[in-house]
Structure formats: structure tokens, C-alpha cells
Amino acid sequence: MSDSHQSSCAARPPAAPARRTFGRLAAAMIATVAALAAAGTVNAATPAQAWPQKAVSVVVPFPAGGSTDTIARMLAVPLNEKLGQPFVIDNRPGATGAIGATMVKRAPADGYTLMVASIGVYAVNPFLQKNLPYDPAKDFDLLTVAVRAPNVLVTKPDFPAKNLQELVAYMKKNPGKVAFATSGAGSSDHLTAALFWQKSGTEGLHVPYKGGAPAISDLLAGQVDVSFQNVNAVLQHIRSGKLKALAVTGDQRSPVLPNVPTMAEGGVKGVDVYSWQAVAAPRGLPKEVKARLHAALVSALAEPQMRQKLAESGFEVVANTPEQFDQFEKQELQRWKGVIEAGKITSE
């Protein structure tokens, strides 16, 4: 055996510790890679978990001052407090809410654009507007129906009918003569009136206005006879005696109008109608952002001061889940499609 071979053989025994050292290094490297991979997974979720990092735009597709705008502004304050960034109201009125809704549809689905809108945007426009540039059932991530409120049928104090039964009798004797003021052709109050005519077997004269405020103004002035309006919009006039409430469209009496019967109690069934405001975002929100948003919204709506303030205005907190909102929207779409087709209603 050569010296060189002996030397080679003599060098082998220390190899076992070297292999163990290498094994430990390899294991350490594997552990490090695994840790980095895990960190990568966390980092991938960090943008969603860290949301929001800047101000959030809350699009209201109606002018300032209405019910939807009021609800949006009420929600913005606690959302700011809970999530640490400003929630800025952006009024984008026009085309019965379609302009603002289309803007939201086209915004990035990153949680920095939200929409607070009402029944018209979510469940009525598809059947009234040709070539509607958005699809309420496909273009949004539905977060929650925030609140709802019944409409109330009001008239001037000297109108002959003292209650709903007398109004129906009067309308049957005078078909097409009782003037119903609405906030516009195809508006929710117009559709409520149309549903009432269908269910009561009567016919009214539709007088559309450009918004609820002028409709209420002319009703107060005696230029029109009756109107279905959101409870909160006419509550002060009812309490002051300037308007007379004949019935509410809820399935039960309103806490703010406990002496006013429901439509069903007044003899006209099937007119259980609520105006509602809901929150949505562009389709495709990251799951973590959607979950945080929904949790913050529900928490805001659960605050005692918020609930009391809403209740005093005639609103009822809903705060349902995205899944419940989705199912509810489908039901509303089907319902108002039937009313619109039966009444041959157009937005013109």
C-alpha cells in the first residue's frame, strides 16, 4: 500500500463529523428557506391585512342632503375611528344613480372605493334604463344592507280621506284624479305608488318631480294630493300637523309613528315596501379587506348612539352578511321587475 493511499485512508475517519456538520447546515438552510417561505406568505397578505393605508372614497350616487347621503355620512365617522383613515364622501349624482354606480364599477377593487346607494341603484335601474352601464348583480361586491325604513303615505290635512280605506273608496269613485307626487318617474316612491294601485285596484295620477324635496314642497302647498315618502323625509311635517299620515308601508308599525297603521291594517295587503341603503365595492375585493370592511360596518351600526340616532329618524338597522345581501338583492330585482312590467312603467 502506497503512502499516498495510506494517507488517504487515514483522512477518512474525520469525514463522519464533517457529514454531520454538513447535515446540520443543510437542515438549518432548509429551516431558513421554510421560514422565508412562510414570511413570504405573510408578506403577500400584508397589503390586505394592513388596509387601509390612505383615505377611502365613499361614492354616493345622489346629491348631498338626501337619505342615502345622510346614511353615508353617519357611517363615515365610526369607520374612520375604527380603521384609522378618513372615509371621504364623494357625491356623484345623475341618471338615477347610474353615473356614480358606473364610476364605482370601474374603480380598482382594492378597498379604497366604496358605494353607499339605495334600492333604485341595486334593484330598479336595470328595468328602467336601456343599456345600463353597470350590472348590480355582477359588478359589485355586496357588503351589507345598512338600514331600511318604510315609506309613509301622506296627504294634506284637508284632503277628504281620513284613512286608507276612505282613500281607496275615494279613488275608486274618482279614477285617475288623485294626484300622487313622486321624486321622479321610476323612483322608489313612484314604484310604491304603482304597487299600491295594483294591489288596491285603483288608478292615480302620477306627478313626477326632480327629487323628493320639490315633491314634498308642492304637497305642503296643496298643489298635489298625496305622496309615498321616506318616513324620515316627512316626519317633522307629520308631527307638526302640516301633513296627515294615512299608512306606513312596513310589515309592522313604525316606532316613530306608532299610531299610524300599516297598509295591511288599512285593508291593502302586499304593499310591504322598505326603502333601503346598502354598502358595496367594486367586484373582486381581497377576502381580508372584505372581511375587515364588513366587520367595521357591522360594528359601526351596532353602536348604541348610532342605533338611537337612526331609530329617531325612522331607520331600522339591518347589518346583514354579504351572502344575505346577495339573496335579498335577487328577491328585490325579481319583485320590482314584476311591478314595472305590470305597470308599464318607464323612467321618462
Secondary structure, 3 states (H helix, E strand, C coil): CCHHHHHHHHCCCCHHHHHHHHHHHHHHHHHHHHHHHHHHHHHHHHHHHHCCCCCEEEEECCCCCCHHHHHHHHHHHHHHHHHCCCEEEEECCCHHHHHHHHHHHHCCCCCCEEEEEEHHHHHHHHHCCCCCCCCCCCCEEEEEEEEEEEEEEEECCCCCCCCHHHHHHHHHHCCCCCEEEECCCCCHHHHHHHHHHHHHCCCCEEEECCCHHHHHHHHHCCCCCEEEEEHHHHHHHHHHCCCEEEEECCCCCCCCCCCCCECCCCCCCCCCCEEEEEEEEECCCCHHHHHHHHHHHHHHHHCHHHHHHHHHCCCEECCCCHHHHHHHHHHHHHHHHHHHHHHCCCCC
